[in-house]
Amino acid sequence: MVAKTVGIAVADELRAALDEVVEHYGRGNRSEFLRLAVRDYQGRLRLERLQAIREQARAERGGRRYTSDEVRELIREAAAS
């Protein structure tokens, strides 16, 4: 893995909180903490997108059941937009 340093500014009042979560989740390593945080939030983002697709499908289709192929197609369409 090739890593590149990026600058992130942290307000003084957040510094103690950052140090606390870095120590706990990143074992003291800020880069490791950031990797974990990004993966976590990326998963949350995907979940939000899937929930939005589900709600849209319910609203548009009156709550009917979809086949696996239809679900995959809805997800492909949403990912493309």
mmCIF file of the N, C-alpha and C atoms, coordinates in Angstrom:
data_MODEL
# 
_entry.id   MODEL 
# 
loop_
_atom_site.group_PDB 
_atom_site.id 
_atom_site.type_symbol 
_atom_site.label_atom_id 
_atom_site.label_alt_id 
_atom_site.label_comp_id 
_atom_site.label_asym_id 
_atom_site.label_entity_id 
_atom_site.label_seq_id 
_atom_site.pdbx_PDB_ins_code 
_atom_site.Cartn_x 
_atom_site.Cartn_y 
_atom_site.Cartn_z 
_atom_site.occupancy 
_atom_site.B_iso_or_equiv 
_atom_site.pdbx_formal_charge 
_atom_site.auth_seq_id 
_atom_site.auth_comp_id 
_atom_site.auth_asym_id 
_atom_site.auth_atom_id 
_atom_site.pdbx_PDB_model_num 
ATOM 1   N N  . MET A 1 1  ? 0.840   -1.176  0.000   1.00 0.00 ? 1  MET A N  1 
ATOM 2   C CA . MET A 1 1  ? 0.000   0.000   0.000   1.00 0.00 ? 1  MET A CA 1 
ATOM 3   C C  . MET A 1 1  ? 0.884   1.237   0.000   1.00 0.00 ? 1  MET A C  1 
ATOM 4   N N  . VAL A 1 2  ? 0.580   2.135   -0.914  1.00 0.00 ? 2  VAL A N  1 
ATOM 5   C CA . VAL A 1 2  ? 1.276   3.411   -0.946  1.00 0.00 ? 2  VAL A CA 1 
ATOM 6   C C  . VAL A 1 2  ? 0.412   4.415   -0.211  1.00 0.00 ? 2  VAL A C  1 
ATOM 7   N N  . ALA A 1 3  ? 0.976   5.059   0.775   1.00 0.00 ? 3  ALA A N  1 
ATOM 8   C CA . ALA A 1 3  ? 0.224   6.037   1.564   1.00 0.00 ? 3  ALA A CA 1 
ATOM 9   C C  . ALA A 1 3  ? 0.713   7.433   1.243   1.00 0.00 ? 3  ALA A C  1 
ATOM 10  N N  . LYS A 1 4  ? -0.197  8.376   1.323   1.00 0.00 ? 4  LYS A N  1 
ATOM 11  C CA . LYS A 1 4  ? 0.128   9.766   1.074   1.00 0.00 ? 4  LYS A CA 1 
ATOM 12  C C  . LYS A 1 4  ? -0.386  10.588  2.251   1.00 0.00 ? 4  LYS A C  1 
ATOM 13  N N  . THR A 1 5  ? 0.426   11.478  2.732   1.00 0.00 ? 5  THR A N  1 
ATOM 14  C CA . THR A 1 5  ? 0.038   12.331  3.847   1.00 0.00 ? 5  THR A CA 1 
ATOM 15  C C  . THR A 1 5  ? -0.942  13.395  3.365   1.00 0.00 ? 5  THR A C  1 
ATOM 16  N N  . VAL A 1 6  ? -2.023  13.567  4.130   1.00 0.00 ? 6  VAL A N  1 
ATOM 17  C CA . VAL A 1 6  ? -2.991  14.630  3.853   1.00 0.00 ? 6  VAL A CA 1 
ATOM 18  C C  . VAL A 1 6  ? -3.138  15.464  5.118   1.00 0.00 ? 6  VAL A C  1 
ATOM 19  N N  . GLY A 1 7  ? -3.331  16.732  4.948   1.00 0.00 ? 7  GLY A N  1 
ATOM 20  C CA . GLY A 1 7  ? -3.479  17.617  6.105   1.00 0.00 ? 7  GLY A CA 1 
ATOM 21  C C  . GLY A 1 7  ? -4.920  17.715  6.551   1.00 0.00 ? 7  GLY A C  1 
ATOM 22  N N  . ILE A 1 8  ? -5.131  17.586  7.827   1.00 0.00 ? 8  ILE A N  1 
ATOM 23  C CA . ILE A 1 8  ? -6.464  17.742  8.407   1.00 0.00 ? 8  ILE A CA 1 
ATOM 24  C C  . ILE A 1 8  ? -6.328  18.666  9.604   1.00 0.00 ? 8  ILE A C  1 
ATOM 25  N N  . ALA A 1 9  ? -7.120  19.715  9.611   1.00 0.00 ? 9  ALA A N  1 
ATOM 26  C CA . ALA A 1 9  ? -7.086  20.661  10.726  1.00 0.00 ? 9  ALA A CA 1 
ATOM 27  C C  . ALA A 1 9  ? -8.067  20.221  11.799  1.00 0.00 ? 9  ALA A C  1 
ATOM 28  N N  . VAL A 1 10 ? -7.652  20.315  13.045  1.00 0.00 ? 10 VAL A N  1 
ATOM 29  C CA . VAL A 1 10 ? -8.492  19.957  14.181  1.00 0.00 ? 10 VAL A CA 1 
ATOM 30  C C  . VAL A 1 10 ? -8.506  21.141  15.142  1.00 0.00 ? 10 VAL A C  1 
ATOM 31  N N  . ALA A 1 11 ? -9.714  21.573  15.491  1.00 0.00 ? 11 ALA A N  1 
ATOM 32  C CA . ALA A 1 11 ? -9.845  22.687  16.430  1.00 0.00 ? 11 ALA A CA 1 
ATOM 33  C C  . ALA A 1 11 ? -9.301  22.265  17.794  1.00 0.00 ? 11 ALA A C  1 
ATOM 34  N N  . ASP A 1 12 ? -8.766  23.230  18.514  1.00 0.00 ? 12 ASP A N  1 
ATOM 35  C CA . ASP A 1 12 ? -8.185  22.943  19.833  1.00 0.00 ? 12 ASP A CA 1 
ATOM 36  C C  . ASP A 1 12 ? -9.161  22.226  20.754  1.00 0.00 ? 12 ASP A C  1 
ATOM 37  N N  . GLU A 1 13 ? -10.441 22.616  20.697  1.00 0.00 ? 13 GLU A N  1 
ATOM 38  C CA . GLU A 1 13 ? -11.412 22.005  21.603  1.00 0.00 ? 13 GLU A CA 1 
ATOM 39  C C  . GLU A 1 13 ? -11.740 20.549  21.246  1.00 0.00 ? 13 GLU A C  1 
ATOM 40  N N  . LEU A 1 14 ? -11.345 20.101  20.059  1.00 0.00 ? 14 LEU A N  1 
ATOM 41  C CA . LEU A 1 14 ? -11.555 18.704  19.671  1.00 0.00 ? 14 LEU A CA 1 
ATOM 42  C C  . LEU A 1 14 ? -10.325 17.829  19.894  1.00 0.00 ? 14 LEU A C  1 
ATOM 43  N N  . ARG A 1 15 ? -9.215  18.433  20.185  1.00 0.00 ? 15 ARG A N  1 
ATOM 44  C CA . ARG A 1 15 ? -7.958  17.703  20.274  1.00 0.00 ? 15 ARG A CA 1 
ATOM 45  C C  . ARG A 1 15 ? -7.998  16.589  21.320  1.00 0.00 ? 15 ARG A C  1 
ATOM 46  N N  . ALA A 1 16 ? -8.534  16.868  22.500  1.00 0.00 ? 16 ALA A N  1 
ATOM 47  C CA . ALA A 1 16 ? -8.596  15.848  23.553  1.00 0.00 ? 16 ALA A CA 1 
ATOM 48  C C  . ALA A 1 16 ? -9.490  14.687  23.123  1.00 0.00 ? 16 ALA A C  1 
ATOM 49  N N  . ALA A 1 17 ? -10.611 15.003  22.477  1.00 0.00 ? 17 ALA A N  1 
ATOM 50  C CA . ALA A 1 17 ? -11.521 13.954  22.004  1.00 0.00 ? 17 ALA A CA 1 
ATOM 51  C C  . ALA A 1 17 ? -10.847 13.116  20.918  1.00 0.00 ? 17 ALA A C  1 
ATOM 52  N N  . LEU A 1 18 ? -10.141 13.787  20.023  1.00 0.00 ? 18 LEU A N  1 
ATOM 53  C CA . LEU A 1 18 ? -9.416  13.063  18.978  1.00 0.00 ? 18 LEU A CA 1 
ATOM 54  C C  . LEU A 1 18 ? -8.385  12.131  19.593  1.00 0.00 ? 18 LEU A C  1 
ATOM 55  N N  . ASP A 1 19 ? -7.590  12.638  20.510  1.00 0.00 ? 19 ASP A N  1 
ATOM 56  C CA . ASP A 1 19 ? -6.575  11.806  21.150  1.00 0.00 ? 19 ASP A CA 1 
ATOM 57  C C  . ASP A 1 19 ? -7.199  10.595  21.839  1.00 0.00 ? 19 ASP A C  1 
ATOM 58  N N  . GLU A 1 20 ? -8.357  10.810  22.467  1.00 0.00 ? 20 GLU A N  1 
ATOM 59  C CA . GLU A 1 20 ? -9.033  9.711   23.172  1.00 0.00 ? 20 GLU A CA 1 
ATOM 60  C C  . GLU A 1 20 ? -9.470  8.607   22.211  1.00 0.00 ? 20 GLU A C  1 
ATOM 61  N N  . VAL A 1 21 ? -10.119 8.990   21.101  1.00 0.00 ? 21 VAL A N  1 
ATOM 62  C CA . VAL A 1 21 ? -10.600 7.958   20.174  1.00 0.00 ? 21 VAL A CA 1 
ATOM 63  C C  . VAL A 1 21 ? -9.448  7.322   19.400  1.00 0.00 ? 21 VAL A C  1 
ATOM 64  N N  . VAL A 1 22 ? -8.414  8.100   19.115  1.00 0.00 ? 22 VAL A N  1 
ATOM 65  C CA . VAL A 1 22 ? -7.237  7.533   18.444  1.00 0.00 ? 22 VAL A CA 1 
ATOM 66  C C  . VAL A 1 22 ? -6.573  6.489   19.338  1.00 0.00 ? 22 VAL A C  1 
ATOM 67  N N  . GLU A 1 23 ? -6.459  6.795   20.599  1.00 0.00 ? 23 GLU A N  1 
ATOM 68  C CA . GLU A 1 23 ? -5.837  5.847   21.534  1.00 0.00 ? 23 GLU A CA 1 
ATOM 69  C C  . GLU A 1 23 ? -6.654  4.552   21.615  1.00 0.00 ? 23 GLU A C  1 
ATOM 70  N N  . HIS A 1 24 ? -7.960  4.714   21.701  1.00 0.00 ? 24 HIS A N  1 
ATOM 71  C CA . HIS A 1 24 ? -8.817  3.538   21.866  1.00 0.00 ? 24 HIS A CA 1 
ATOM 72  C C  . HIS A 1 24 ? -8.958  2.725   20.577  1.00 0.00 ? 24 HIS A C  1 
ATOM 73  N N  . TYR A 1 25 ? -9.377  3.386   19.487  1.00 0.00 ? 25 TYR A N  1 
ATOM 74  C CA . TYR A 1 25 ? -9.677  2.662   18.245  1.00 0.00 ? 25 TYR A CA 1 
ATOM 75  C C  . TYR A 1 25 ? -8.461  2.460   17.351  1.00 0.00 ? 25 TYR A C  1 
ATOM 76  N N  . GLY A 1 26 ? -7.537  3.403   17.370  1.00 0.00 ? 26 GLY A N  1 
ATOM 77  C CA . GLY A 1 26 ? -6.373  3.303   16.491  1.00 0.00 ? 26 GLY A CA 1 
ATOM 78  C C  . GLY A 1 26 ? -5.113  2.853   17.199  1.00 0.00 ? 26 GLY A C  1 
ATOM 79  N N  . ARG A 1 27 ? -5.252  2.438   18.473  1.00 0.00 ? 27 ARG A N  1 
ATOM 80  C CA . ARG A 1 27 ? -4.111  2.001   19.278  1.00 0.00 ? 27 ARG A CA 1 
ATOM 81  C C  . ARG A 1 27 ? -2.998  3.055   19.255  1.00 0.00 ? 27 ARG A C  1 
ATOM 82  N N  . GLY A 1 28 ? -3.420  4.340   19.327  1.00 0.00 ? 28 GLY A N  1 
ATOM 83  C CA . GLY A 1 28 ? -2.468  5.432   19.361  1.00 0.00 ? 28 GLY A CA 1 
ATOM 84  C C  . GLY A 1 28 ? -1.989  5.908   17.999  1.00 0.00 ? 28 GLY A C  1 
ATOM 85  N N  . ASN A 1 29 ? -2.446  5.267   16.937  1.00 0.00 ? 29 ASN A N  1 
ATOM 86  C CA . ASN A 1 29 ? -1.997  5.590   15.587  1.00 0.00 ? 29 ASN A CA 1 
ATOM 87  C C  . ASN A 1 29 ? -3.109  6.352   14.860  1.00 0.00 ? 29 ASN A C  1 
ATOM 88  N N  . ARG A 1 30 ? -2.882  7.628   14.594  1.00 0.00 ? 30 ARG A N  1 
ATOM 89  C CA . ARG A 1 30 ? -3.913  8.441   13.946  1.00 0.00 ? 30 ARG A CA 1 
ATOM 90  C C  . ARG A 1 30 ? -4.262  7.927   12.556  1.00 0.00 ? 30 ARG A C  1 
ATOM 91  N N  . SER A 1 31 ? -3.281  7.469   11.823  1.00 0.00 ? 31 SER A N  1 
ATOM 92  C CA . SER A 1 31 ? -3.552  6.945   10.481  1.00 0.00 ? 31 SER A CA 1 
ATOM 93  C C  . SER A 1 31 ? -4.446  5.717   10.547  1.00 0.00 ? 31 SER A C  1 
ATOM 94  N N  . GLU A 1 32 ? -4.177  4.845   11.492  1.00 0.00 ? 32 GLU A N  1 
ATOM 95  C CA . GLU A 1 32 ? -5.012  3.646   11.652  1.00 0.00 ? 32 GLU A CA 1 
ATOM 96  C C  . GLU A 1 32 ? -6.429  4.041   12.049  1.00 0.00 ? 32 GLU A C  1 
ATOM 97  N N  . PHE A 1 33 ? -6.550  4.995   12.955  1.00 0.00 ? 33 PHE A N  1 
ATOM 98  C CA . PHE A 1 33 ? -7.876  5.459   13.349  1.00 0.00 ? 33 PHE A CA 1 
ATOM 99  C C  . PHE A 1 33 ? -8.631  6.012   12.151  1.00 0.00 ? 33 PHE A C  1 
ATOM 100 N N  . LEU A 1 34 ? -7.965  6.824   11.336  1.00 0.00 ? 34 LEU A N  1 
ATOM 101 C CA . LEU A 1 34 ? -8.619  7.404   10.171  1.00 0.00 ? 34 LEU A CA 1 
ATOM 102 C C  . LEU A 1 34 ? -9.060  6.324   9.191   1.00 0.00 ? 34 LEU A C  1 
ATOM 103 N N  . ARG A 1 35 ? -8.226  5.313   8.972   1.00 0.00 ? 35 ARG A N  1 
ATOM 104 C CA . ARG A 1 35 ? -8.616  4.206   8.096   1.00 0.00 ? 35 ARG A CA 1 
ATOM 105 C C  . ARG A 1 35 ? -9.880  3.532   8.615   1.00 0.00 ? 35 ARG A C  1 
ATOM 106 N N  . LEU A 1 36 ? -9.921  3.260   9.922   1.00 0.00 ? 36 LEU A N  1 
ATOM 107 C CA . LEU A 1 36 ? -11.095 2.627   10.517  1.00 0.00 ? 36 LEU A CA 1 
ATOM 108 C C  . LEU A 1 36 ? -12.326 3.522   10.409  1.00 0.00 ? 36 LEU A C  1 
ATOM 109 N N  . ALA A 1 37 ? -12.141 4.804   10.671  1.00 0.00 ? 37 ALA A N  1 
ATOM 110 C CA . ALA A 1 37 ? -13.267 5.741   10.626  1.00 0.00 ? 37 ALA A CA 1 
ATOM 111 C C  . ALA A 1 37 ? -13.827 5.851   9.207   1.00 0.00 ? 37 ALA A C  1 
ATOM 112 N N  . VAL A 1 38 ? -12.951 5.920   8.220   1.00 0.00 ? 38 VAL A N  1 
ATOM 113 C CA . VAL A 1 38 ? -13.406 6.024   6.833   1.00 0.00 ? 38 VAL A CA 1 
ATOM 114 C C  . VAL A 1 38 ? -14.179 4.769   6.438   1.00 0.00 ? 38 VAL A C  1 
ATOM 115 N N  . ARG A 1 39 ? -13.665 3.600   6.782   1.00 0.00 ? 39 ARG A N  1 
ATOM 116 C CA . ARG A 1 39 ? -14.385 2.356   6.462   1.00 0.00 ? 39 ARG A CA 1 
ATOM 117 C C  . ARG A 1 39 ? -15.749 2.320   7.149   1.00 0.00 ? 39 ARG A C  1 
ATOM 118 N N  . ASP A 1 40 ? -15.793 2.751   8.403   1.00 0.00 ? 40 ASP A N  1 
ATOM 119 C CA . ASP A 1 40 ? -17.052 2.762   9.144   1.00 0.00 ? 40 ASP A CA 1 
ATOM 120 C C  . ASP A 1 40 ? -18.055 3.695   8.476   1.00 0.00 ? 40 ASP A C  1 
ATOM 121 N N  . TYR A 1 41 ? -17.638 4.901   8.164   1.00 0.00 ? 41 TYR A N  1 
ATOM 122 C CA . TYR A 1 41 ? -18.561 5.855   7.563   1.00 0.00 ? 41 TYR A CA 1 
ATOM 123 C C  . TYR A 1 41 ? -18.912 5.479   6.132   1.00 0.00 ? 41 TYR A C  1 
ATOM 124 N N  . GLN A 1 42 ? -18.029 4.819   5.442   1.00 0.00 ? 42 GLN A N  1 
ATOM 125 C CA . GLN A 1 42 ? -18.349 4.347   4.103   1.00 0.00 ? 42 GLN A CA 1 
ATOM 126 C C  . GLN A 1 42 ? -19.455 3.291   4.186   1.00 0.00 ? 42 GLN A C  1 
ATOM 127 N N  . GLY A 1 43 ? -19.371 2.426   5.174   1.00 0.00 ? 43 GLY A N  1 
ATOM 128 C CA . GLY A 1 43 ? -20.426 1.439   5.389   1.00 0.00 ? 43 GLY A CA 1 
ATOM 129 C C  . GLY A 1 43 ? -21.743 2.106   5.735   1.00 0.00 ? 43 GLY A C  1 
ATOM 130 N N  . ARG A 1 44 ? -21.692 3.126   6.573   1.00 0.00 ? 44 ARG A N  1 
ATOM 131 C CA . ARG A 1 44 ? -22.911 3.865   6.923   1.00 0.00 ? 44 ARG A CA 1 
ATOM 132 C C  . ARG A 1 44 ? -23.522 4.527   5.691   1.00 0.00 ? 44 ARG A C  1 
ATOM 133 N N  . LEU A 1 45 ? -22.667 5.078   4.837   1.00 0.00 ? 45 LEU A N  1 
ATOM 134 C CA . LEU A 1 45 ? -23.137 5.724   3.615   1.00 0.00 ? 45 LEU A CA 1 
ATOM 135 C C  . LEU A 1 45 ? -23.856 4.718   2.721   1.00 0.00 ? 45 LEU A C  1 
ATOM 136 N N  . ARG A 1 46 ? -23.276 3.543   2.559   1.00 0.00 ? 46 ARG A N  1 
ATOM 137 C CA . ARG A 1 46 ? -23.909 2.501   1.746   1.00 0.00 ? 46 ARG A CA 1 
ATOM 138 C C  . ARG A 1 46 ? -25.255 2.094   2.333   1.00 0.00 ? 46 ARG A C  1 
ATOM 139 N N  . LEU A 1 47 ? -25.313 1.966   3.648   1.00 0.00 ? 47 LEU A N  1 
ATOM 140 C CA . LEU A 1 47 ? -26.563 1.613   4.300   1.00 0.00 ? 47 LEU A CA 1 
ATOM 141 C C  . LEU A 1 47 ? -27.616 2.692   4.062   1.00 0.00 ? 47 LEU A C  1 
ATOM 142 N N  . GLU A 1 48 ? -27.237 3.957   4.179   1.00 0.00 ? 48 GLU A N  1 
ATOM 143 C CA . GLU A 1 48 ? -28.175 5.048   3.923   1.00 0.00 ? 48 GLU A CA 1 
ATOM 144 C C  . GLU A 1 48 ? -28.687 4.993   2.485   1.00 0.00 ? 48 GLU A C  1 
ATOM 145 N N  . ARG A 1 49 ? -27.793 4.722   1.544   1.00 0.00 ? 49 ARG A N  1 
ATOM 146 C CA . ARG A 1 49 ? -28.212 4.636   0.137   1.00 0.00 ? 49 ARG A CA 1 
ATOM 147 C C  . ARG A 1 49 ? -29.188 3.496   -0.071  1.00 0.00 ? 49 ARG A C  1 
ATOM 148 N N  . LEU A 1 50 ? -28.890 2.339   0.523   1.00 0.00 ? 50 LEU A N  1 
ATOM 149 C CA . LEU A 1 50 ? -29.789 1.195   0.376   1.00 0.00 ? 50 LEU A CA 1 
ATOM 150 C C  . LEU A 1 50 ? -31.143 1.461   1.029   1.00 0.00 ? 50 LEU A C  1 
ATOM 151 N N  . GLN A 1 51 ? -31.146 2.127   2.161   1.00 0.00 ? 51 GLN A N  1 
ATOM 152 C CA . GLN A 1 51 ? -32.410 2.477   2.811   1.00 0.00 ? 51 GLN A CA 1 
ATOM 153 C C  . GLN A 1 51 ? -33.218 3.435   1.944   1.00 0.00 ? 51 GLN A C  1 
ATOM 154 N N  . ALA A 1 52 ? -32.536 4.380   1.301   1.00 0.00 ? 52 ALA A N  1 
ATOM 155 C CA . ALA A 1 52 ? -33.222 5.323   0.417   1.00 0.00 ? 52 ALA A CA 1 
ATOM 156 C C  . ALA A 1 52 ? -33.820 4.595   -0.776  1.00 0.00 ? 52 ALA A C  1 
ATOM 157 N N  . ILE A 1 53 ? -33.086 3.634   -1.316  1.00 0.00 ? 53 ILE A N  1 
ATOM 158 C CA . ILE A 1 53 ? -33.597 2.840   -2.431  1.00 0.00 ? 53 ILE A CA 1 
ATOM 159 C C  . ILE A 1 53 ? -34.840 2.082   -1.983  1.00 0.00 ? 53 ILE A C  1 
ATOM 160 N N  . ARG A 1 54 ? -34.779 1.486   -0.808  1.00 0.00 ? 54 ARG A N  1 
ATOM 161 C CA . ARG A 1 54 ? -35.909 0.724   -0.286  1.00 0.00 ? 54 ARG A CA 1 
ATOM 162 C C  . ARG A 1 54 ? -37.133 1.628   -0.113  1.00 0.00 ? 54 ARG A C  1 
ATOM 163 N N  . GLU A 1 55 ? -36.930 2.797   0.475   1.00 0.00 ? 55 GLU A N  1 
ATOM 164 C CA . GLU A 1 55 ? -38.048 3.715   0.691   1.00 0.00 ? 55 GLU A CA 1 
ATOM 165 C C  . GLU A 1 55 ? -38.624 4.206   -0.636  1.00 0.00 ? 55 GLU A C  1 
ATOM 166 N N  . GLN A 1 56 ? -37.754 4.490   -1.577  1.00 0.00 ? 56 GLN A N  1 
ATOM 167 C CA . GLN A 1 56 ? -38.221 4.936   -2.896  1.00 0.00 ? 56 GLN A CA 1 
ATOM 168 C C  . GLN A 1 56 ? -39.022 3.834   -3.568  1.00 0.00 ? 56 GLN A C  1 
ATOM 169 N N  . ALA A 1 57 ? -38.534 2.616   -3.491  1.00 0.00 ? 57 ALA A N  1 
ATOM 170 C CA . ALA A 1 57 ? -39.237 1.485   -4.103  1.00 0.00 ? 57 ALA A CA 1 
ATOM 171 C C  . ALA A 1 57 ? -40.600 1.280   -3.449  1.00 0.00 ? 57 ALA A C  1 
ATOM 172 N N  . ARG A 1 58 ? -40.653 1.403   -2.139  1.00 0.00 ? 58 ARG A N  1 
ATOM 173 C CA . ARG A 1 58 ? -41.935 1.250   -1.442  1.00 0.00 ? 58 ARG A CA 1 
ATOM 174 C C  . ARG A 1 58 ? -42.916 2.322   -1.880  1.00 0.00 ? 58 ARG A C  1 
ATOM 175 N N  . ALA A 1 59 ? -42.440 3.549   -2.002  1.00 0.00 ? 59 ALA A N  1 
ATOM 176 C CA . ALA A 1 59 ? -43.305 4.659   -2.379  1.00 0.00 ? 59 ALA A CA 1 
ATOM 177 C C  . ALA A 1 59 ? -43.783 4.531   -3.821  1.00 0.00 ? 59 ALA A C  1 
ATOM 178 N N  . GLU A 1 60 ? -42.895 4.120   -4.703  1.00 0.00 ? 60 GLU A N  1 
ATOM 179 C CA . GLU A 1 60 ? -43.225 4.056   -6.127  1.00 0.00 ? 60 GLU A CA 1 
ATOM 180 C C  . GLU A 1 60 ? -44.004 2.804   -6.494  1.00 0.00 ? 60 GLU A C  1 
ATOM 181 N N  . ARG A 1 61 ? -43.786 1.730   -5.784  1.00 0.00 ? 61 ARG A N  1 
ATOM 182 C CA . ARG A 1 61 ? -44.352 0.447   -6.202  1.00 0.00 ? 61 ARG A CA 1 
ATOM 183 C C  . ARG A 1 61 ? -45.387 -0.106  -5.232  1.00 0.00 ? 61 ARG A C  1 
ATOM 184 N N  . GLY A 1 62 ? -45.792 0.692   -4.288  1.00 0.00 ? 62 GLY A N  1 
ATOM 185 C CA . GLY A 1 62 ? -46.835 0.246   -3.384  1.00 0.00 ? 62 GLY A CA 1 
ATOM 186 C C  . GLY A 1 62 ? -46.437 -0.903  -2.474  1.00 0.00 ? 62 GLY A C  1 
ATOM 187 N N  . GLY A 1 63 ? -45.154 -1.033  -2.209  1.00 0.00 ? 63 GLY A N  1 
ATOM 188 C CA . GLY A 1 63 ? -44.684 -2.044  -1.267  1.00 0.00 ? 63 GLY A CA 1 
ATOM 189 C C  . GLY A 1 63 ? -44.612 -3.460  -1.813  1.00 0.00 ? 63 GLY A C  1 
ATOM 190 N N  . ARG A 1 64 ? -44.680 -3.633  -3.128  1.00 0.00 ? 64 ARG A N  1 
ATOM 191 C CA . ARG A 1 64 ? -44.637 -4.998  -3.672  1.00 0.00 ? 64 ARG A CA 1 
ATOM 192 C C  . ARG A 1 64 ? -43.281 -5.645  -3.445  1.00 0.00 ? 64 ARG A C  1 
ATOM 193 N N  . ARG A 1 65 ? -43.229 -6.941  -3.476  1.00 0.00 ? 65 ARG A N  1 
ATOM 194 C CA . ARG A 1 65 ? -41.987 -7.695  -3.305  1.00 0.00 ? 65 ARG A CA 1 
ATOM 195 C C  . ARG A 1 65 ? -41.216 -7.725  -4.624  1.00 0.00 ? 65 ARG A C  1 
ATOM 196 N N  . TYR A 1 66 ? -39.886 -7.625  -4.511  1.00 0.00 ? 66 TYR A N  1 
ATOM 197 C CA . TYR A 1 66 ? -39.022 -7.645  -5.687  1.00 0.00 ? 66 TYR A CA 1 
ATOM 198 C C  . TYR A 1 66 ? -38.257 -8.955  -5.759  1.00 0.00 ? 66 TYR A C  1 
ATOM 199 N N  . THR A 1 67 ? -37.946 -9.351  -6.981  1.00 0.00 ? 67 THR A N  1 
ATOM 200 C CA . THR A 1 67 ? -37.075 -10.509 -7.156  1.00 0.00 ? 67 THR A CA 1 
ATOM 201 C C  . THR A 1 67 ? -35.642 -10.078 -6.867  1.00 0.00 ? 67 THR A C  1 
ATOM 202 N N  . SER A 1 68 ? -34.772 -11.040 -6.665  1.00 0.00 ? 68 SER A N  1 
ATOM 203 C CA . SER A 1 68 ? -33.358 -10.734 -6.436  1.00 0.00 ? 68 SER A CA 1 
ATOM 204 C C  . SER A 1 68 ? -32.766 -9.965  -7.610  1.00 0.00 ? 68 SER A C  1 
ATOM 205 N N  . ASP A 1 69 ? -33.136 -10.356 -8.814  1.00 0.00 ? 69 ASP A N  1 
ATOM 206 C CA . ASP A 1 69 ? -32.627 -9.655  -10.002 1.00 0.00 ? 69 ASP A CA 1 
ATOM 207 C C  . ASP A 1 69 ? -33.096 -8.206  -10.045 1.00 0.00 ? 69 ASP A C  1 
ATOM 208 N N  . GLU A 1 70 ? -34.345 -7.965  -9.674  1.00 0.00 ? 70 GLU A N  1 
ATOM 209 C CA . GLU A 1 70 ? -34.850 -6.593  -9.648  1.00 0.00 ? 70 GLU A CA 1 
ATOM 210 C C  . GLU A 1 70 ? -34.113 -5.752  -8.601  1.00 0.00 ? 70 GLU A C  1 
ATOM 211 N N  . VAL A 1 71 ? -33.850 -6.338  -7.464  1.00 0.00 ? 71 VAL A N  1 
ATOM 212 C CA . VAL A 1 71 ? -33.121 -5.633  -6.403  1.00 0.00 ? 71 VAL A CA 1 
ATOM 213 C C  . VAL A 1 71 ? -31.720 -5.275  -6.886  1.00 0.00 ? 71 VAL A C  1 
ATOM 214 N N  . ARG A 1 72 ? -31.034 -6.232  -7.488  1.00 0.00 ? 72 ARG A N  1 
ATOM 215 C CA . ARG A 1 72 ? -29.684 -5.960  -7.998  1.00 0.00 ? 72 ARG A CA 1 
ATOM 216 C C  . ARG A 1 72 ? -29.706 -4.837  -9.037  1.00 0.00 ? 72 ARG A C  1 
ATOM 217 N N  . GLU A 1 73 ? -30.720 -4.828  -9.896  1.00 0.00 ? 73 GLU A N  1 
ATOM 218 C CA . GLU A 1 73 ? -30.822 -3.788  -10.920 1.00 0.00 ? 73 GLU A CA 1 
ATOM 219 C C  . GLU A 1 73 ? -31.077 -2.416  -10.281 1.00 0.00 ? 73 GLU A C  1 
ATOM 220 N N  . LEU A 1 74 ? -31.945 -2.352  -9.278  1.00 0.00 ? 74 LEU A N  1 
ATOM 221 C CA . LEU A 1 74 ? -32.177 -1.091  -8.570  1.00 0.00 ? 74 LEU A CA 1 
ATOM 222 C C  . LEU A 1 74 ? -30.896 -0.575  -7.928  1.00 0.00 ? 74 LEU A C  1 
ATOM 223 N N  . ILE A 1 75 ? -30.125 -1.471  -7.353  1.00 0.00 ? 75 ILE A N  1 
ATOM 224 C CA . ILE A 1 75 ? -28.860 -1.078  -6.719  1.00 0.00 ? 75 ILE A CA 1 
ATOM 225 C C  . ILE A 1 75 ? -27.870 -0.601  -7.754  1.00 0.00 ? 75 ILE A C  1 
ATOM 226 N N  . ARG A 1 76 ? -27.781 -1.292  -8.883  1.00 0.00 ? 76 ARG A N  1 
ATOM 227 C CA . ARG A 1 76 ? -26.882 -0.855  -9.965  1.00 0.00 ? 76 ARG A CA 1 
ATOM 228 C C  . ARG A 1 76 ? -27.258 0.546   -10.438 1.00 0.00 ? 76 ARG A C  1 
ATOM 229 N N  . GLU A 1 77 ? -28.551 0.783   -10.617 1.00 0.00 ? 77 GLU A N  1 
ATOM 230 C CA . GLU A 1 77 ? -29.015 2.102   -11.074 1.00 0.00 ? 77 GLU A CA 1 
ATOM 231 C C  . GLU A 1 77 ? -28.666 3.189   -10.050 1.00 0.00 ? 77 GLU A C  1 
ATOM 232 N N  . ALA A 1 78 ? -28.880 2.894   -8.792  1.00 0.00 ? 78 ALA A N  1 
ATOM 233 C CA . ALA A 1 78 ? -28.592 3.875   -7.746  1.00 0.00 ? 78 ALA A CA 1 
ATOM 234 C C  . ALA A 1 78 ? -27.094 4.148   -7.645  1.00 0.00 ? 78 ALA A C  1 
ATOM 235 N N  . ALA A 1 79 ? -26.282 3.119   -7.794  1.00 0.00 ? 79 ALA A N  1 
ATOM 236 C CA . ALA A 1 79 ? -24.831 3.291   -7.705  1.00 0.00 ? 79 ALA A CA 1 
ATOM 237 C C  . ALA A 1 79 ? -24.303 4.097   -8.886  1.00 0.00 ? 79 ALA A C  1 
ATOM 238 N N  . ALA A 1 80 ? -24.970 4.015   -10.019 1.00 0.00 ? 80 ALA A N  1 
ATOM 239 C CA . ALA A 1 80 ? -24.529 4.739   -11.210 1.00 0.00 ? 80 ALA A CA 1 
ATOM 240 C C  . ALA A 1 80 ? -24.868 6.227   -11.131 1.00 0.00 ? 80 ALA A C  1 
ATOM 241 N N  . SER A 1 81 ? -25.837 6.565   -10.288 1.00 0.00 ? 81 SER A N  1 
ATOM 242 C CA . SER A 1 81 ? -26.230 7.993   -10.212 1.00 0.00 ? 81 SER A CA 1 
ATOM 243 C C  . SER A 1 81 ? -25.465 8.748   -9.178  1.00 0.00 ? 81 SER A C  1 
# 
